[in-house]
Structures are given as structure tokens and as C-alpha cells.
Amino acid sequence: MPNPLRWLLLSIGFLLARAGVVDRERVVRTTDLAWPRIVTGIARMSKSAADVAMVGIALGPAAIAGVGFATPFWALAFGIGGGVAGATIGLVSQRFSAGATEDLSLAVTTSALVVVAITVPLAALFWLVPAELIGLVGDDAASVSYGADYLRVVSLGVPVAALNLIGSRTLVGADDAWTPMALRAGGAVVNVAVNAVLLFVLELGVVGAAIGTVLANVLVLAAFVGGFAFGRLPVIGEFPVRIDVSRPYTTLEDVRNVIEIGTPLVFTNVARRGAQFPMLAIVALFGPNVVAAYVVARRVRDLMDTPGWGFSLASSSLVGQELGTGDEGDADTYGWEVLWFGTAVYCCSAALVLVSAERVGQLFVDDPDILPLVTTFIVVACVSVVFRGISGGATGPLRASGDTRWPFYGQVLGLYAFALPVAALGAVAVPLPGLEAVTPLGIGALYAALILETLVPAAVTYYRFAAGHWKAISRGYRPDSSPGD
């Protein structure tokens, strides 16, 4: 069966190989591991974009803004799960290549216990006080109401989504990216279909969109659990690993490893997601139309960022497997070649969206007064997403080795020292009392903030990866060694 995405990635990779930038065989191995994750990312980010588009068509810009205000809370919990799952893939990939089956199971069950302990209290908070939380970000009554309704219902899916990340990263670390693609992309398709029915047929509004998200995540988790328990699933096929759920579920050493590796990644994700709260509060000063344009641009950028789902995790898996066998030279080579390969793919996808920015904007809004603003935000998003490619490629080897602090430093510096202050300066240029009559200087500051929040982390993370200290750090986490050896 033809695979257009795999063919496209191989075409880009082979051009790089012909230029002497990467090795042809590594291009094939990287592509085979990356493309299913990219499909997963495209499906899930398309689902998010479709949510915004359907909500906008059904309910208007205020509903888009409301979902936009609620999304960072969901993304915050998702980021925490992703941080813990980052530790999972590093530990699993090393143990998988070393054949340490029992240690692999303990790494997975430990990750699951840790992520549940963190996300359940967070979900309870979202359920109990959604209006108060949304009110911290926006002050438009209609938008706050929509956002609170959405957040209360979607909170039920927070721990479930985090566990799905653990399951997905476990399989990728075991050299199987196809199975999580099939499960999570299938869940995204179900989500869109259910949302369409709940929004347009049953007219449940933003609550319907939230119900669809929760239901899809529950179905995906059930599939992961069945696959890990029985070693296979109907239609999907064999799982590369089975998880032993007999006691002990964890050990102190495994908890220490997951927390030690995962905590900086959690902080990195929280720093990125958490910055959306003050950023949205600043953007809200420009009025609901600018909020809607900003939310659309971020959704489009998230969609363009999907190559990172594949290349960053492929890098973590491939580098981690080489480290697990003690081959630091090949680990270093994989790290560099996946970085250049992935960045080239980002440049191609960003250029494609850039030349059709207005048409992309028309998928979300049909108001001719708002469309030019949406289009410009999308163009800026195309520029900024390329730096995400560099950052993701450099983070992959660091995650595989356990050297996870510097991506956190880069996020904090980029978001809190650069992007937010620049956006705040732009808000000062907003005239009062007509907040929607924004000056060009104010809008320009928001454009600059979108670029700075990706440029600075890319520079910091790249610097740390290029320094090479991660190879020595990995020796403390390999299955045949212990800290201090």
C-alpha cells in the first residue's frame, strides 16, 4: 500500500544524503520510526484545529476564544504527562536494546504510577473551579462561560491522556511507532466524528467538543492496556513488549530514575504551557478578534510542529538504543543526522503553509475584517515553527541520555525573559478605552513574541546538544550501570 508521507520524507532525506549531510541507511531507519509518529501528530493536531473550526462555525469567535482560554489548562496537564513519558522513552529504549525485560516493565509501571499521582489532583482542580481558572486568563463574559464549560468536562480526560502518553512512548522506545500511531490517530478520527455529531446534530456546543475529547482518550487507553496485557490486539497485531503487572509495580530506584529524568522535562513542558496563561491574558487586552486570530495561528503552528512528534522521538529511541549497547559514537551520529533531517522537513512544511496562508485562514474564519489579521499571524507562525524543529531535534538525544535540564532552561529563558516581556510592551501600545483599535506597534510585538518563544529555546538546546556532555551523563542510567560507577 503506497505511503505518501514515508515517500515524501525519504525524498527529502535522500536529497540530504546525496549532498553528504546524512547517511542513506540512517535516513531509512529514522523515517520508518518517525513517519507513524508524524501521522499521529497530524491526526491529533488536525483534531484540535477541527475542534476550533467547528466551534467557530457553530458558535462564533467568542467560543473560539473560550476554548482557547481553556486549552492551556488541558495542555498543562498534557505537558506534565509528556514530561514523565519523556523519562519513559529514555529508560525503555536503553532497556529494550539491552534485553532487560523486567527492568523495562518496572520503568513503564513506575511511569504510570507517577503520572497518575500528579494528574488526578490537577483534574479535580479543573472540575471544581473551572470558571475561576478561566477568569484568570480572560475577562469577556461569554468567552469565560464557554471556556469554563469546556474545561469542567475535559478535566475528566486529563489522567487518561497522560497514561496514553506513557503507553505511546513505551512502544516507540521499543522500536514500534506504528502501533501507537494506529491507536492514537484512530482515536483522533473518532474524536472528530463524535464532535461533529455532538456539535451540529445534538447541538451540545463546547460541552460536546469536550465530551468527544474525553471519550476518544478513554478508548485509546483501553486499547493500550489490552495490548500490553495480552501482547497483541485484534487488527493491530503484536506488541513488541508485554508489561508485567505483578508486584512489585515499582522500586525506589525506578521512582528515582523517572523523577530525576522526567522532572526537568515536566518543568520544560509546564514552562511552555504555563506561559500561555499570561500570554493569553496579554493578548486578551487586544480584544476577542485578536484572541481568535492568535488562537488560530497557534493551532496552525501546532499542526506544522507535528514532524517533531516523529523526529524528536525517533532520535530519543535510536540514540537511546545505541547508548544502551554502549556505542556512544553511533549515538552521536544519529543525534546529528536526525537533527538535520528533521529541520529540513520543518522548512519544507513551513514554506508550504506560508504560500497558502490566506487559504488556511479561511478554514477558520469567513469574516473579511478578521481574515487579514489571521493570515498575518499564520505567516509569523510559519517562521517560528522552524526553530521548533531545531529544538526538538536537539532535545531528542538529551532526553535519551537523561540530560534533560537544558531544554527547561531554554524554555524559561525564551518565554519568560523574552516572549512575555515583548508581548507586554506591545499591550502598552493598545489605546484606551478602545482596546480593539490596536496600533501596528502592539500587533508587531505579538508577532515578535511568537518567534522569540521558539528561537531562544532552540539556541539554548542546540548549544547543549553540540557540547556533547549528554553522552557521559547517559552512563548513569544504562541498565548495566548505576550512578557512581
KAMOCOR-V186600 format. One record per residue. N is the residue number from 1. RES is the residue in one letter. PHI is phi as a letter, one per 30 degrees, with the letter a starting at -180 (none if undefined). NEAR is the number of other C-alpha atoms within 8 Angstrom. Layout:
n-><N/N>
res-><RES/RES>
phi-><PHI/PHI>
near-><NEAR/NEAR>
This chain:
n-><1/2/3/4/5/6/7/8/9/10/11/12/13/14/15/16/17/18/19/20/21/22/23/24/25/26/27/28/29/30/31/32/33/34/35/36/37/38/39/40/41/42/43/44/45/46/47/48/49/50/51/52/53/54/55/56/57/58/59/60/61/62/63/64/65/66/67/68/69/70/71/72/73/74/75/76/77/78/79/80/81/82/83/84/85/86/87/88/89/90/91/92/93/94/95/96/97/98/99/100/101/102/103/104/105/106/107/108/109/110/111/112/113/114/115/116/117/118/119/120/121/122/123/124/125/126/127/128/129/130/131/132/133/134/135/136/137/138/139/140/141/142/143/144/145/146/147/148/149/150/151/152/153/154/155/156/157/158/159/160/161/162/163/164/165/166/167/168/169/170/171/172/173/174/175/176/177/178/179/180/181/182/183/184/185/186/187/188/189/190/191/192/193/194/195/196/197/198/199/200/201/202/203/204/205/206/207/208/209/210/211/212/213/214/215/216/217/218/219/220/221/222/223/224/225/226/227/228/229/230/231/232/233/234/235/236/237/238/239/240/241/242/243/244/245/246/247/248/249/250/251/252/253/254/255/256/257/258/259/260/261/262/263/264/265/266/267/268/269/270/271/272/273/274/275/276/277/278/279/280/281/282/283/284/285/286/287/288/289/290/291/292/293/294/295/296/297/298/299/300/301/302/303/304/305/306/307/308/309/310/311/312/313/314/315/316/317/318/319/320/321/322/323/324/325/326/327/328/329/330/331/332/333/334/335/336/337/338/339/340/341/342/343/344/345/346/347/348/349/350/351/352/353/354/355/356/357/358/359/360/361/362/363/364/365/366/367/368/369/370/371/372/373/374/375/376/377/378/379/380/381/382/383/384/385/386/387/388/389/390/391/392/393/394/395/396/397/398/399/400/401/402/403/404/405/406/407/408/409/410/411/412/413/414/415/416/417/418/419/420/421/422/423/424/425/426/427/428/429/430/431/432/433/434/435/436/437/438/439/440/441/442/443/444/445/446/447/448/449/450/451/452/453/454/455/456/457/458/459/460/461/462/463/464/465/466/467/468/469/470/471/472/473/474/475/476/477/478/479/480/481/482/483/484/485>
res-><M/P/N/P/L/R/W/L/L/L/S/I/G/F/L/L/A/R/A/G/V/V/D/R/E/R/V/V/R/T/T/D/L/A/W/P/R/I/V/T/G/I/A/R/M/S/K/S/A/A/D/V/A/M/V/G/I/A/L/G/P/A/A/I/A/G/V/G/F/A/T/P/F/W/A/L/A/F/G/I/G/G/G/V/A/G/A/T/I/G/L/V/S/Q/R/F/S/A/G/A/T/E/D/L/S/L/A/V/T/T/S/A/L/V/V/V/A/I/T/V/P/L/A/A/L/F/W/L/V/P/A/E/L/I/G/L/V/G/D/D/A/A/S/V/S/Y/G/A/D/Y/L/R/V/V/S/L/G/V/P/V/A/A/L/N/L/I/G/S/R/T/L/V/G/A/D/D/A/W/T/P/M/A/L/R/A/G/G/A/V/V/N/V/A/V/N/A/V/L/L/F/V/L/E/L/G/V/V/G/A/A/I/G/T/V/L/A/N/V/L/V/L/A/A/F/V/G/G/F/A/F/G/R/L/P/V/I/G/E/F/P/V/R/I/D/V/S/R/P/Y/T/T/L/E/D/V/R/N/V/I/E/I/G/T/P/L/V/F/T/N/V/A/R/R/G/A/Q/F/P/M/L/A/I/V/A/L/F/G/P/N/V/V/A/A/Y/V/V/A/R/R/V/R/D/L/M/D/T/P/G/W/G/F/S/L/A/S/S/S/L/V/G/Q/E/L/G/T/G/D/E/G/D/A/D/T/Y/G/W/E/V/L/W/F/G/T/A/V/Y/C/C/S/A/A/L/V/L/V/S/A/E/R/V/G/Q/L/F/V/D/D/P/D/I/L/P/L/V/T/T/F/I/V/V/A/C/V/S/V/V/F/R/G/I/S/G/G/A/T/G/P/L/R/A/S/G/D/T/R/W/P/F/Y/G/Q/V/L/G/L/Y/A/F/A/L/P/V/A/A/L/G/A/V/A/V/P/L/P/G/L/E/A/V/T/P/L/G/I/G/A/L/Y/A/A/L/I/L/E/T/L/V/P/A/A/V/T/Y/Y/R/F/A/A/G/H/W/K/A/I/S/R/G/Y/R/P/D/S/S/P/G/D>
phi-><none/e/b/e/d/d/d/d/d/d/d/d/d/d/d/d/d/d/d/i/d/b/c/d/d/d/d/d/d/d/d/d/d/d/d/d/d/d/d/e/d/d/d/d/d/d/e/d/d/d/e/d/d/d/d/d/d/d/b/j/e/d/d/e/d/d/d/d/d/d/e/d/d/d/d/d/d/d/d/d/d/d/d/d/d/d/d/e/d/d/d/d/d/d/d/d/d/d/i/d/d/d/d/d/e/d/d/d/d/d/e/d/d/d/d/d/d/d/d/d/d/d/d/d/d/d/d/d/b/d/d/d/d/d/d/d/c/b/b/d/e/d/d/d/d/d/d/d/d/d/d/e/d/d/e/d/c/d/d/d/d/d/d/d/d/d/d/d/d/d/d/d/d/c/i/b/c/d/d/d/d/d/d/d/d/d/d/d/d/e/e/d/d/d/d/e/d/d/d/c/c/d/h/d/i/d/d/d/d/d/d/e/d/d/d/d/d/d/d/d/d/e/d/d/d/d/d/d/d/c/i/a/b/e/i/d/j/d/c/d/b/c/c/d/c/d/d/d/d/a/b/d/d/d/d/d/d/d/d/d/d/d/e/d/d/d/d/d/d/d/d/d/d/d/d/d/d/d/d/d/d/d/d/d/d/d/j/d/d/d/e/d/d/d/d/d/d/d/d/d/d/e/d/d/d/d/e/d/e/d/d/d/d/d/d/e/d/d/d/d/d/d/d/d/c/i/c/d/d/d/d/d/d/e/e/d/d/d/e/d/d/d/d/d/d/e/d/d/d/d/d/d/d/e/d/b/e/d/d/d/d/d/d/c/b/b/d/d/d/c/e/e/d/d/d/d/d/d/e/d/d/d/d/d/d/e/d/d/d/d/d/d/d/d/d/e/d/d/d/d/c/j/c/c/d/d/e/d/e/d/d/d/d/d/d/c/c/b/d/d/d/d/d/d/d/d/d/d/d/d/d/c/d/d/d/d/d/d/d/e/d/d/d/e/d/d/d/d/d/d/d/d/d/c/d/d/e/d/d/d/d/d/e/d/d/d/d/i/d/d/d/d/d/d/d/d/c/d/d/c/b/b/e/j/d>
near-><2/3/6/6/7/10/8/8/11/11/8/11/12/10/8/11/12/7/7/7/9/13/9/9/6/10/15/9/8/13/11/9/15/15/12/14/15/13/11/14/13/10/11/11/12/9/12/9/12/9/11/12/11/10/15/13/9/9/9/9/10/12/15/14/14/15/14/11/15/13/9/12/9/12/9/12/12/11/12/16/16/14/16/18/13/13/18/16/15/16/14/14/18/16/15/13/12/9/6/10/8/7/9/12/12/12/14/14/12/14/15/10/8/10/14/11/8/9/14/10/8/9/13/9/9/13/12/7/9/14/11/7/10/13/9/9/12/12/9/7/6/9/16/15/10/13/18/14/12/14/16/13/12/13/12/11/13/14/12/11/13/16/13/12/11/16/11/10/12/12/15/15/15/13/10/11/13/9/10/16/13/11/11/11/14/9/12/12/10/10/13/12/8/9/13/10/9/14/16/9/7/7/8/10/11/13/10/12/15/12/11/14/11/12/10/12/13/11/9/12/12/8/10/11/8/11/13/12/9/8/12/11/12/5/4/8/7/8/12/9/8/11/9/7/8/5/5/6/9/11/9/6/6/11/12/8/10/15/10/8/14/14/11/13/17/14/11/14/14/12/12/11/12/10/12/9/12/10/10/12/11/11/14/13/10/15/10/11/10/12/13/13/12/11/11/14/12/9/11/11/12/9/12/12/12/13/15/14/13/14/16/13/12/13/17/17/16/12/16/17/12/14/15/14/9/6/9/9/6/9/13/10/8/12/14/8/12/13/14/11/13/14/12/9/11/14/9/8/9/13/9/8/10/10/6/8/12/10/7/10/13/9/8/11/11/8/6/6/5/11/13/9/9/14/12/9/12/15/10/11/14/14/10/13/14/12/11/13/15/13/14/13/18/15/14/16/15/13/14/18/15/13/12/13/8/10/14/14/11/14/14/12/11/15/14/10/9/12/15/13/9/12/16/9/10/14/12/8/10/14/10/5/4/6/11/10/8/11/9/6/8/15/10/9/12/12/10/11/13/12/13/13/13/14/12/12/15/15/10/12/14/12/8/10/13/6/6/7/8/12/11/6/11/13/11/10/13/13/11/4/9/10/7/4/5>
